[in-house]
């Protein structure tokens, strides 16, 4: 099981029987649960037309507990892969739900909560890898060391088109927002030990998109074979810049690329126009 913030394509959820707990999406007094009672099209319709800016909240204790209870009836072990504890309280919520589950359920299963230290498809690719191993008969004790090694090899970078969403979400001060806005400076952000760190700023969104790729590609040691997952929030045009950059400038020996949209959790915090890049050089391509 994992968060809806993992942005796993439906075909892999079905293929590997992965269950997700939904992030809470709030528009003022209206509350929705990601991919349960609101889809991505409905989210953007409200995003652009609502007078209230959306907010997110962790998956609820109820949703976590209910899924532990359901899956615990099917297996002696449950592995919950959650969004990074460095940017979200979901990890703590999952822990509290587990304590409640152990206290209230007779003969509870053994629940393991794994900190992905990533967001979006960085969580998703770990969840798919774990689910694949589980289907092959591996125990959680055998899966977790593999995830640790795999997690250390993944790299995620991103940038935003409009800084106002980071500011609204409390991740950018008003003074820094205005300085960057006036100079047209965009952040290049990497996940480092589970936290989002601005590693540099560059002028213009297109440059930031390219530098977001370069930053994680360089950290991986510039592999000649890799899979690139480019995730965007209503900004496929900028996502295509990454594809052209890889093809024309990087010119790897063997590579695959997937371009698709991020979900509501990431779109709320990073805003429309954001571009995220996940690079993997170890696992099979999940197109």
C-alpha positions in Angstrom: 0.0 0.0 0.0 1.0 3.6 -0.6 -0.2 7.2 -0.8 -2.2 8.6 -3.7 0.7 11.1 -3.9 2.8 8.3 -5.5 1.2 9.1 -8.9 1.2 5.4 -10.0 -0.5 4.8 -13.4 -3.7 2.8 -13.0 -2.3 -0.1 -15.1 0.4 -0.7 -12.5 -2.0 -0.4 -9.6 -4.1 -3.1 -11.2 -1.2 -5.3 -12.4 0.6 -5.4 -9.0 -2.5 -5.1 -6.8 -1.3 -2.0 -5.0 -3.7 -0.2 -2.7 -3.6 3.5 -2.0 -4.8 5.8 0.7 -6.1 9.1 -0.6 -4.7 12.5 0.2 -7.3 15.0 1.4 -7.9 17.9 -0.9 -9.7 20.9 0.5 -11.2 23.9 -1.3 -12.4 26.1 1.5 -15.2 24.1 3.2 -15.3 21.5 0.5 -13.4 18.3 1.2 -12.4 15.7 -1.4 -10.2 12.6 -1.4 -7.8 12.3 -4.2 -8.9 9.9 -7.0 -11.9 8.8 -4.9 -14.5 11.6 -5.2 -12.5 14.0 -7.4 -10.5 13.3 -10.5 -7.8 15.4 -12.1 -10.0 17.2 -14.6 -12.4 18.1 -11.8 -9.5 19.3 -9.6 -8.2 21.7 -12.3 -11.7 23.0 -13.0 -12.1 23.9 -9.4 -8.4 25.1 -9.2 -8.9 27.7 -11.9 -12.4 28.7 -11.1 -12.6 28.6 -7.3 -12.1 31.7 -5.2 -10.3 29.5 -2.6 -6.8 28.2 -3.1 -6.7 24.4 -2.5 -4.9 22.8 0.4 -3.9 19.3 1.2 -3.9 17.2 4.3 -2.4 13.8 5.2 -4.3 10.6 4.5 -6.7 10.2 7.4 -6.2 7.9 10.3 -9.5 6.3 9.3 -8.3 5.5 5.8 -5.0 4.2 7.0 -6.5 2.0 9.8 -9.2 0.7 7.5 -6.7 -0.4 4.9 -4.4 -2.0 7.5 -7.5 -3.9 8.8 -8.5 -5.0 5.3 -5.1 -6.1 4.1 -4.3 -7.7 7.5 -7.1 -10.2 6.9 -5.3 -11.2 3.6 -1.7 -11.4 4.7 0.5 -11.7 7.8 2.6 -8.7 6.6 1.6 -5.2 5.3 4.1 -2.8 3.7 3.1 0.8 3.6 5.3 3.0 1.5 4.7 6.7 2.3 5.6 10.1 1.0 8.8 11.5 2.5 8.6 12.4 6.2 10.8 15.4 5.4 7.9 17.1 3.6 4.7 15.6 5.0 3.2 14.3 8.2 1.9 11.2 6.4 4.6 9.0 8.0 3.5 10.0 11.5 -0.2 9.4 10.6 0.6 6.0 9.3 2.5 5.2 12.6 -0.4 6.3 14.7 -2.9 4.3 12.6 -0.6 1.3 13.1 -0.6 1.7 16.9 -4.4 1.9 16.8 -4.6 -1.2 14.6 -2.4 -3.2 16.9 -4.4 -2.2 19.9 -7.9 -2.6 18.5 -7.6 -5.7 16.2 -7.2 -9.2 17.5 -4.2 -11.0 16.0 -3.1 -8.0 13.8 -0.7 -8.5 11.0 2.8 -7.1 11.1 2.7 -3.6 9.5 5.9 -2.1 8.2 5.9 1.6 7.3 8.6 2.6 4.9 9.7 6.2 4.4 10.2 6.7 0.6 12.1 10.0 1.1 10.5 11.1 -2.1 7.3 12.5 -3.6 5.3 11.7 -6.8 6.7 8.8 -8.9 9.8 8.5 -6.6 7.3 6.9 -4.2 5.5 5.1 -7.0 8.5 3.3 -8.5 9.5 2.0 -5.0 6.0 0.8 -4.4 5.9 -1.0 -7.8 9.3 -2.6 -7.1 8.1 -3.8 -3.7 4.8 -5.1 -5.0 6.6 -7.0 -7.7 8.9 -8.7 -5.2 5.9 -9.5 -2.9 4.2 -11.2 -5.8 7.4 -13.3 -6.4 7.1 -14.5 -2.8 9.7 -12.3 -1.0 9.0 -11.3 2.6 9.1 -7.7 3.8 12.3 -8.5 5.6 13.8 -9.3 2.2 12.2 -6.5 0.3 13.2 -3.5 2.6 17.0 -3.9 2.0 16.4 -4.0 -1.7 14.3 -0.8 -1.4 17.0 0.9 0.6 19.6 0.2 -2.1 17.2 1.2 -4.9 16.1 4.4 -3.2 19.7 5.5 -2.9 20.1 5.2 -6.7 17.0 7.2 -7.6 17.2 11.0 -8.2 14.4 13.5 -8.4 14.6 17.1 -9.4 11.9 19.7 -10.2 11.1 23.3 -10.9 8.0 25.5 -10.8 6.7 27.9 -13.4 5.1 30.2 -11.0 6.6 30.8 -7.6 3.4 32.0 -6.0 2.3 28.5 -5.3 5.4 27.7 -3.3 4.8 31.0 -1.4 1.2 30.2 -0.7 2.2 26.8 0.6 4.6 28.4 3.0 7.7 27.1 1.3 8.9 30.5 0.1 9.0 33.8 2.0 7.3 36.9 0.6 10.5 38.8 0.3 12.2 35.9 -1.6 9.1 35.5 -3.8 9.2 39.1 -5.0 13.0 39.2 -5.5 12.8 36.1 -7.6 9.7 37.2 -9.5 11.1 40.5 -10.5 14.4 38.9 -11.7 12.5 36.0 -13.4 14.6 33.6 -11.4 13.3 30.0 -11.1 14.5 27.4 -8.5 16.1 24.1 -9.4 15.1 21.8 -6.6 16.4 18.3 -5.7 15.3 15.8 -3.1 18.2 15.4 -0.7 17.8 13.0 2.2 14.0 13.3 2.0 13.9 17.1 1.9 13.4 19.6 -0.9 16.5 21.7 -1.3 17.0 24.6 -3.8 20.4 23.8 -5.3 20.5 26.8 -7.6 18.4 29.4 -9.3 18.4 30.2 -13.0 16.8 32.8 -15.2 13.7 31.7 -17.0 11.5 28.6 -16.8 12.9 26.8 -19.8 16.5 27.0 -18.4 15.2 25.8 -15.0 13.6 22.8 -16.7 16.8 21.8 -18.4 18.9 22.4 -15.3 16.5 20.3 -13.2 17.3 17.4 -15.5 21.0 18.1 -15.5 21.2 18.4 -11.8 19.9 14.9 -11.1 21.7 13.4 -14.2 25.0 14.7 -13.0 24.4 13.4 -9.5 23.9 9.9 -10.9 27.3 10.1 -12.6 25.9 10.7 -16.1 24.8 7.1 -16.9 24.7 6.2 -20.6 21.6 4.0 -20.0 18.7 5.2 -17.9 14.9 5.6 -17.6 13.6 9.2 -17.3 10.1 10.0 -16.0 9.0 13.5 -16.6 6.0 14.6 -14.7 4.2 17.9 -15.3 1.2 19.9 -14.1 -0.6 21.0 -17.3 2.7 21.8 -19.0 3.5 19.1 -21.6 5.3 21.7 -23.8 8.0 22.2 -21.1 8.2 18.4 -20.5 9.0 18.0 -24.2 12.0 20.2 -23.7 13.5 17.5 -21.5 13.0 14.9 -24.2 14.7 17.1 -26.8 17.5 17.9 -24.5 18.3 14.2 -23.8 18.0 13.4 -27.4 20.1 16.2 -28.8 22.5 17.1 -26.0 22.9 14.1 -23.7 22.7 11.5 -26.5 22.8 8.4 -24.3 23.4 4.9 -25.6 20.1 3.5 -24.4 17.2 5.4 -22.8 13.5 5.5 -22.3 11.3 8.4 -21.4 7.8 8.6 -20.0 5.9 12.0 -20.0 2.7 12.2 -17.9 0.9 14.4 -15.4 1.4 14.7 -11.7 -1.5 14.2 -9.4 -3.4 16.7 -7.3 -1.2 16.5 -4.2 1.9 17.8 -6.1 -0.1 20.2 -8.3 -1.5 21.9 -5.2 1.9 22.5 -3.7 4.0 23.2 -6.8 1.3 24.7 -9.0 0.3 24.4 -12.7 3.4 24.4 -14.9 5.7 22.6 -12.5 8.0 20.0 -14.0 9.4 17.0 -12.1 12.1 14.6 -13.3 12.8 11.1 -11.9 15.8 9.2 -13.2 16.4 5.5 -12.7 19.3 3.5 -14.0 18.6 0.1 -12.3 15.0 -1.0 -12.8 12.9 -1.9 -15.8 11.1 0.9 -17.7 7.6 1.7 -16.4 6.2 3.5 -19.4 
